[in-house]
Amino acid sequence: MEFKSESGRIWLDDESGNMIAEITYPQVSDDVVNISRTYVSRVLRGQGMASKLVQAAVDDIRAKGQKATAGCSYAVSWFEQHPECTDILKSE
């Protein structure tokens, strides 16, 4: 399975073209995005898909030289478990 992406969104479709996993991180200012939503279909839960989505978003945000806020509860928890990635978080 391969992720698809567009500005502020990474997702995964099943073989029928139905979206089964997604993370959204819309732009909130010139250089800041908000990781606002992580969704994983029941068919993929328990397989680490949400973590893979957040990591893909972090990689994209870092590559663009942007910062992020974590508005999604899963993302907040993920950053607590991955302190090596908190460099992209916007300091208050």
N, C-alpha and C positions, 0 to 999 in steps of 0.2 A: 504494500500500500504506500502510495506516495501523496504527500501533502500538496495541496494547491494553495496559492497565495495571491493576494492583491493588497493594496495599501490598507494597513490596519486590520487585516483578517487573514487567518490561515485555517484551512479546513480539509476534511477528508470526505470523499464520496465513496459509497459502496459501488458494486458492479453495475447497479441499475441507475447510478447517477444521483442517488439520494444522499444528502449530507448526513453523516453519522458522527462527526466530531468537528468542533470549531472553537477557535479562540478569537476574540475581537479586541482590538486595541486602537481605538480612534484617536486622532490627533486632538489635543486639548489646547495646545499653544504651538508656537513655531518649532520648538524642539522637545516637546513633551507629549507622550501618549498616555492613555489610561487603559490598563489591562482590565477591561470591564466585564468580560464574560468568558467562561470556559464551559463548553458543553460536550458531553460524551454520551452517545446512545447506549442503551442497556446492553446491546450486543457486544460492546467493547469495554464495558466497565470491568475493573479489576485487572486490566492488562497494562497499566501504566500509560495509557493514551493521553490523559490530561497532563501528566508530567512532560511527555514528549511535545505536546502542543505549547506549553509554557516555555520549554527550552527553545523551541523553534522561534517563538516570538522574541525571546531574549536575544537570540542570535541575530535576528533581523533588526531589532531596536539598536543593539550594539553596533552592528555594521553600518547603520545610518547615522551613528553619532548622537543618538537621541537619548533622552531620559524617560523614565516611566513612573507612573503611580500605579498602585495595585488596588483597584476598586472591587475586584472579585475576591470573595472569601477564599477560594481555592488558591489563587495567586498569592495572597497574603501568606497562607500556610506554606506554600511552595518556597517562597523566598526565605522563610524562617528555617526551612530544611536545607536550603542551598545558599549559605552565606557568601560563597564564592561568586555569586551572580548579583549581589546587591549593589555592585558598582553602577548599575544602570538605574537604580532607584533615585528619584529626585529627592534631595534632602529638603526637609521642611524649613 
